[in-house]
Amino acid sequence: MVAAALGALLTAGTVVTPAAAGTRLDRAELSRTLDAVHEAGMYGAYSAVRDGNESWRDAAGVADVDTGRRVQPNMEHRVGSITKTFTAVAVLQQVARGTIDLDAPVGRYLPDLVPGERGQRITVRMLLNHTSHIFDHVPVAFPSLLEGSVSSLEDNRFRTFDPAQLVRGALELPPTGEAGALPGVYSNTNYLLAGLLLERVTGEDAEKLITRDVIRKAGLRHTSFPRSPHIPGPHSRAYESMYGSFDPPRDFSVYDMSWVTTAGAVVSTMDDLNRFYRALLRGELIGRAELAEMQKTVPVLIGGAPIDYGLGIYTIDLGCGPLWGHDGSVFGMATQSLSTPDGKRQLSVGMNLTKYQQIDENGVLVPSPIDFAVYEHVVRGVCGPDAVRAKAAQPVTPFATDRLLVKRR
């Protein structure tokens, strides 16, 4: 994250053919392609795939480069902007209860935070689909990034931020466009505001509300908003390279996530993510009417690349039909979760090294062998064993949120 929302994920040149309905999981091929991610240079990766009642999970590489401790499939992992789907579900639950109107101005609920004409023009829907054009608060939390320095990442490791102050700081920055204008521009600030909106209309702490009404309702046993800078369960270290600024990559697995809260602080496992998106897409967390609103997409730019974004969820097509999900990237951990529309076929994959690519003189990411390997694994996992590569891929990083800082360096 450095933004958190994995979006354009796999807008690459690879072409695949759809897997046949009801095809078995090719466990050997899934393990091979996951191993290839590690062999390409990723320290450690873990992945879970489901197809109907069948499931597979595996891990490749190390959780700690110093000790050689191996990654395990059930490790808890910071999932970054995938948190946005959880937050959006909680907002839509309140929409169903009549306490929030999707098309009401944010100023109706938060006049102190988004006052005046701007508060009247930006709607709740615009927050959730990133068309508010409120600037991302990341440079407010980490100002050194605008100066080409990564010092504030280390300086703020244990700093507790006030989300309202971060929002105010972001609102002082120039908007990225007119409220509601297309394409939208991805901004974590939208989901800080969504959390503050939940607190205002319910009188409850947003993280506790989401835990009770979304995480517990989905039956997730290893998903949480951590109460401290530590990841609560068995986990990997989180290695951040920041495009070579940290050499060797710095471990940020212990970090106060108040800078991103309801936009990106959730910890989960790959199995839990698959369970969550299956419950969502099958109408078990919100009604069909609310799910339909969630799946109304608009073009949104993430790091300059477009993605079809709904309300806390996006859709892409890797050649085997539309897929729904989200991605996330925080310092040292990246995640992708994708599902078929019926929730039958799913993949979630996590990695423990981020922003490992190089950047050329024009500020453009140079694809890494890791990108090709991750793309291959994701396609094989979510499209099925009959997916074949028709030509060489030319992918961007699978994790679109990693691109958000490229032009700010």
N, C-alpha and C positions, 0 to 999 in steps of 0.2 A: 504494500500500500504505500506507502509512500504514495499510498493511495489505496489501495485496496479495491478493487473491483475488477475482476478479471473479465474481460469483455471480449475484445476482438479476437480473443484467443486464437483461434487457429484459422486465420484468413491466409491460407498458404496455397502453394501450387499443387499440392498432392490431390489426386483424384482417387476416390474409392468406389467400390461397388457395394451395394447394400448386402448385409448378411441376411440369409434366409430366416424367415420367422421361426422361432422356436429352436434355433441352432444351439448346440451345447457350447459351453465355455471351453475354449482351447487353452487349458491351464499352462501347458508347456510354452505356448507362444506368448502368453501374457507374461510369464516369468522371464522368458528370453528378452522381450522388449523392455521390461523393467530393468533387468540386468544391464542392458545396453545403455540406459540412462546413466547409471553409475559409471560404466566403462567410458562414457563420453566425457566424464569429468565431474558429474554431480557427486557430492559427498555421500548423501543418503537419500533414498526415496522409498515411499510406501504407498501401496495402491490397493483398492478394493473394487471389484466388479461384480455386479449382480445381473442375472438374466432370469426373470421369473423366480422360481424357487431355488435356483442354483446360485452359488456364490463362490468367489475366489478372492484371496488376498495374499499379498506377499510383500517383502521388503528387500532392498538391495543396498549395500554399502554400509557406511558407518554413521553412528550418531555422535561420535566424539572422535575427531581426527587425532587427538593426542593419545588417547588410550586405546583406540581401535574398537571401542564398544560398538556392537552392531545395531543397526536399526531393526525395529520389530514392527510387524503390520498393525499392531493395536496401539501404537504410540499416540499420545495426545499432542495436538499440533495447533499453533495459532493459525486460524483460517482467514484472517484479514477480512477483506470486503465481502466474503460470503456472509458475514454478519448482517449485511444490508438486507439479505432475504429474510432473515429472522425478524429484523426490525420492521420491514415492510409488512410482514404477516401480522405482527402485533397491531400496526396501524389499521390494517384492513379489518381486523377483528373489531376494532373500535368503530370503524365505518359501519359494519353490520349492526352494531349496537346503537348506532345513531348519535354517538358522542363526537364523531369527526365526520365532516363532509369533505370528500376528496377535492371538490372543486370550489371550496370556500377559500378565501384569502387567509394566508398564514397570520396576517395582522389581526384577524378575529380572535385567534387563540394566543398569540404571542406578540401583543402590541408593543411591549417593552423591548423585545429583541429585534423585531423587524417592523419598525414604526413607519408612519407616513404613507406616501404613495407607493413605495416599494412593497410595504407589507400588504397593501391592498391589491397589488398586481400579481404577486407571487402566490400561487395556490399550493395546497397540500400535495396535489398531484405533481406539480412542478418540482417539488422537493424530491419526491420518490422516483421520478423519471429523469432527473438531472436537467430539466429545462428552466430551472430558476435563474441560471447564469450567475449565481453567487460564487465568488472566487473560492477556490480550495484553501482551507486554513492551514495546510501543511507548512508553508513558509512562515506562517505566524508562529507555529509551534517550534519550528526549526529554522530560524532566520539565517543561520550561516550557509544554508544550502543555496540561497540566492547570491552568496558571495563566492561560491565555488569551494566552500569548506564544509567538511562533515563534522566539525567539532561539536555542534549542538546535539548531534545524535548521542554522543557520549555524555555530554554535559547534562542532558535531560533524562538520563536513564532512570532515575528515581524521582523525577519531578511529578507532582500531582497537579494536573491542569484542571481548570474550571471550564467545562464545555461552553457555558454562556460567554465567557471571556474570549474563547477561541472564535465563537460565532461573531461576536462584535468586531474582533480584529479582522475577520474575513470580510465582513460587510463594509469595512473602511477601504478595502482594496477595490480597484476598478472592476465592475461587473464584466463578465465575458460576453455579454450580449443583452438584448432586451428580454425581459421575463417572458417565457413561453416560446421564444424564437427557436427555430430548427436550423441546423442541428443543435441539440443540447450539448453541454460540456460537463463531463464527469467531475463531481466535486464532493469530497467527503463531508464538507460543511452541511450539505443537504441532510445527511443522516444524523449529524449531531442535532440539528434542528428537529428532525423526526423524533429523536429520543426525548428532547425537551418538550415537544408537543405532547407526547404520551404522558409525561409527568404532569403537565399542566391540566390535561383533561381528566386524568384518573386520580391525581393526588398521590401516586405511588412512584417509587424509584423505578426508572425505566428498565434497568438491567434485571431487577427482581421481577418486574411484570413480565418481561420477555421470557425469563426463566420459567415462571409458573405457567403462562398461557401458551407458550410456543414450544420451548424445549421439553418441558415435562409432558405436555399434551402429545407431543410426537413420540414419547417413550424413549427419549435419548438418555442414556445412562452415563455417557462420558463426554458430555458437552456442557460448557459453563462459561460464565464471565468470571475469570479469576479474581479473587479478593485481594491479591497481592501481586507484586511484580513477577512472582514465580508461576510457572505452569504446574498445575496441581498433580497430575498423574505421571506415569512413565513417559518420558519424552526425550527427544533429541536436543542437542544444542542447535542454535540458530545462527548460521554464518552469513554475514553481510559483507559483500565486496564493494558495493556502491561503485561499480564500473572501474575497479582498480584503485579506488581511493583508500580502501583498507587492504593492505598487502602485508601479511596474509589476511584473509577475511576475519572480521571481528565477530565474536560470539555475543549475540544480543538476546539469548534465550531468557535472561532475567531482565525484565523491562516493565516499567509502569505504563500501562496501556490507556491511561486516562486521556491521552492526547487524541484517541480515536473512538473510545467507548462504543456507542451504538452504531458506529460506522465500521468498526473493525476489530473489536476486542475479543470475540468469541474464540474459545479453545474447543476442539472437537477431535474425533477420530474419523478415518475414512469410512468405516462402517456406519457410524452415526450420520455422517453427511448423506450417504445413500438412503438411509432410513428416513431422514428428514425430507429430502426432495421427493421421495416416493409418497410419503404422507401428504405433502403439499399438493402434488400433481393429481392425487386421487381424491382430493376434496375433503381430507380428514382434518385439516387445520383451519380452513376457511370455506365458506360456501362457494358454490359454482359461480354465482354472480360476482363475488369478490375475486375469485381466481381469474375470471374473464377480464376484469379490470386490470389485474396484475399482468396479464399477457397482451395487453394493448401496447404495442411497441412504437417507439419513435427513434430516429437516428440520433445517436449520442457519440460525441468524439471522446475517445480515451487516448491520451497521448498523441492526438492528431489523427488517429485511425477511427473509422466509424464502426459502431456496433448497434444492432437492433435491441434497444433496451426498453423493458417494461417498467413495472414498479418493483424494484429490488431484484429483478431477474432478467436475463436476456436470452435471446435465441440465436443459434448459429446452425449452419448446415455444413457438415464435413463430407458430404457426398452420399450420406445414407439417410437423408431426411432431416427435418428440423429437430433440434435438441434444445433443451432448456437447462439453465443452471447459472452459475456465477463462478468467478475466481477471486482470489485474494492474495495479496502480497504485503506482508509487513517486514520489518527489518529481520532478515535471515530466514524467513519461512514463506513459501509460496504454495498455493493450493488451487486445484481445479476440480469442479464437480459438474457433471453433465448427465442428463437423463433424457430418454425418449419421452414424448408427450404423455404416454400412459404410465410412465414410471417403471416400465418393465425392465428395460436395459439401462444400466447405470454404471458410471465410473467416477471415482474420486481418487485423486493422487496428490500427495504432498511431497515437498522437497525441502531440504535444510540448507540450501545455499542460494542466495538471491543476488540479482544484478551482477551476474558473473560475466556478462558480455563486455566487449570493447565498444567504444564510441568513436566514430571517425571524426574528421575535422569539421564536418557539417552538422555534428550533433546527432547523427543517425546511428542506431544500433547495428552492429555487425553481427549477423547470426552466428551462434556458437554451435558446435557439434551437439551440445546438450539440447538445443532447441529442436533439431531434427529428430533426436532420439525420443524426446518427450512427445513430440507430435505423433511419431509412429506408435508409441504406446497408447496414447489417448485414442487414436483412430481405431487401433486394434481392439481396445477395450470397449468403447461405446458403440462402435459400428459392427462388431462381431468378427468371428474368425474368417469370414469370407471376404473381408475388406482387403483390397489389394492396392498396392502403389502402382499407379499407371505412369507416373513420371516423377522425376526428382522434385522434392519439395524445396521451396524457397521461403521458409517460415519467418515470421517475426517471432519474438519470444512468445510462447504460449500464454504467458501471464501478462495481460495487457496493462495491468496496474503498475508493473515494473517500469513501463515506459513513461510514467507521468513525471519523473524527475529528469529525464534526459535533457530536455531543452531548458532546464533551470540550472544546470550545472555551471 
